[in-house]
Amino acid sequence: MCMDAILNSEIFILTLTFLAYFTAQNIQQKAKSILLNPVLIAIILIIVVLIVFKIDFTAYHEGSRMIEFLLKPAIVALGVPLYQQLGKIKKQAIPIIVSQLVGCVAGIVSVVLIAKALGAPKEVIFSLAPKSVTTPIAMEVSKTLGGIPPLTASVVILFGILGSIFGYEIMKLTRIKSSISQGISMGTAAHVLGASKSMQISGNFGALSSIGLIVNGILTAILAPYIIDFLGLWMTF
Amino acid sequence: MRQVVIILGCLLFGEAVVHLTGIKMPSSIIGMLLLTLSLKIGWIKLEWVNELSTFLTKNMAFFFVPPGVAIMLYMDLIKSSFWPIIIASTLGTLIVFACTGWTHQLFMRHKNTFKKNKNS
């Protein structure tokens, strides 16, 4: 009984979460594989511990609120890199804004229509709508739309990993040759994970991808509710 | 402390805007735009927020571990619509890559030919 109290306490849950992420980071540094995304490993480690020690998932969710809260200030903090990139964005404002608009609208519309056609329930459709943007923004958008933020988070992370692995191959196949276009699209379609892949190629590529990820994030946050309303005129979710 | 006050202040402003106007936008995005604007205008100096914002953005990935774990609470829903989720997301990701890349490439080319015409 006493053990249960400790296992369900906030301090145990916080320690577990930090420890899992720390371990996951070490594993990734040793293995140097992009497939071993620290977030993904940490999530799996925690789930295993929760199941082994029979800790209720709701108790974990309550206990880890403090960490989750930091997502919001972290998005606000993205204002700093955005400010630092303003000069670059201004220089090619039209290609960037138009391509981000197209990417944002195409992403939301395609995923919503396909999920709808395959018979997904509306909470699932709304959860998938913001799947191209970075997790914290995607989760906020998902919440605003009436989706399930944890489902959004998992899809975003999973497809961010896949996008960052296969992104450059996809663009080769679709004949996107300009390296600037490639860098930006990487951020638009595979958010932070795409940007970190680009960062490995060069700092300049990384910066381009971060423009893609921030601009698409903002546009998706602003436009997603209206796009969903608009699509709702023709179909019932 | 000033760093924390600025970041939280921007967030609070965002929350207030959402509550007062009922706008369908995450409060954090409004806060982010306010922070960028304040830096641009010069209300806030970069060194006032640089440290904390670097810390937050660098460790951003960590903050979504808890919501990631919460996926277990929705296992039934995911099992029942597993294939729609996977297929829609795969095709959606391909479409975003192609559309963004093509559009950006197209507009860059236009810009370049425009420049060339100007020069000649």
Interface residues (C-beta under 8 A of the other chain):
Chain A: T17 A20 Y21 P38 V39 L40 A42 I43 I46 I47 L50 F57 T58 Y60 H61 S64 R65 I67 E68 L70 L71 K72 P73 A74 I75 V76 A77 L78 G79 V80 P81 L82 Y83 L86 Q92 I94 P95 I96 V98 S99 Q100 V102 G103 A106 G107 S110 V111 I114 A115 L118 G119 A120 P121 E123 V124 L128 K131 S132 T134 T135 P136 I137 M139 E140 V141 K143 T144 I148 P149 P150 L151 A153 S154 V155 I157 L158 F159 L162 G163 G167 I170 M171 T174 I176 K177 S178 I180 S181 Q182 I184 S185 T188 A189 A190 V192 G212 G217 I218 A221 I222 P225 Y226
Chain B: I7 L8 C10 L11 G14 K24 M25 P26 S27 S28 I29 G31 M32 L33 L34 L35 T36 L39 K40 L46 V49 N50 L52 S53 T54 L56 T57 N59 M60 A61 F62 F63 F64 V65 P66 P67 G68 V69 A70 I71 M72 L73 Y74 L77 I78 S81 W83 P84 I85 I87 A88 S89 T90 L91 G92 T93 L94 I95 V96 F97 A98 C99 T100 G101 W102 T103 H104 Q105 F107 M108 K111
